[in-house]
């Protein structure tokens, strides 16, 4: 499901007070890192990822890696911080996705 502008705006407002839950450092990207992000986003639906200065990858490479290897969508990119969203497959964890679909 592609997000519309109003939906992205709502998700950005919800992510404003969140702290980055994951970091990408000098080890770069891996399937194991993506598996951990996928597990966390199943419970939260929205999280932030920080890309450290010593990282060998830039933001655009991370966006391409995440979106091409999973169903996670990048909602926002500000500096070295990305906001990621995915609708949870567990109905008990769907708090934000029900609001997003109503918009």
Buried (B, 14 or more C-beta within 10 A) or exposed (E): EEBEEEBBBBBBEBBEEEEBBBBBEEEEBEEEBBEEBBEBBBEBBBBBBBBEEEBEBEBEBBBEBBEEEBEBBBBBBEEBBBBBBBBBEEEEBBEBBEEBEEE
